[in-house]
Amino acid sequence: MTRRKLLILMLALAGPIGTAQAAERPAATLYKNPQCGCCEEYAKYLRQHGFTVKVVATHDLALIRKQVGGVSEKIEGCHTMLIDKYVVEGHVPVKTLDKLLGEKPAIRGISLPGMPEGSPGMSGRKSSSFIIYEIGNNASNPPVYATE
């Protein structure tokens, strides 16, 4: 079988590109500092993976984190995103978002703290595994949700 025929077969089996994936993904609202460009890049990354993302520029990230609860300074990300019933801090990869949205664990959300190089929306090369923490009741010692 030629590569072209194989590609056509794969596309036929996959169905309409983006349609089913976008329909299955909940809309997200991403709160970010007005001057932050990497947050815009993260929103772009999510859109490329079928998410609908509304970006809200604000100087009140601390207030938003306080309102959603459980986000300690230790696990703060670059931005705060609300998706489905969860809060997502920082540049969490889509693979982990899909895990969260698929498993629907009884937690407030997840966080990739800081602004790790090579994470979605950030420049640079990934130098080590990303550790994504649970946002929940144990703010002083949050458990690991996933490692990527």
Secondary structure, 3 states (H helix, E strand, C coil): CCHHHHHHHHHHHHCCCCHHHHHHCCCEEEEECCCCHHHHHHHHHHHHCCCCEEEEECCCHHHHHHHHCCCCHHHCECCEEEECCEEEECCCCHHHHHHHHHHCCCCCEEECCECCCCCCCCCCCCCCCCEEEEECCCCCCCCEEEEC
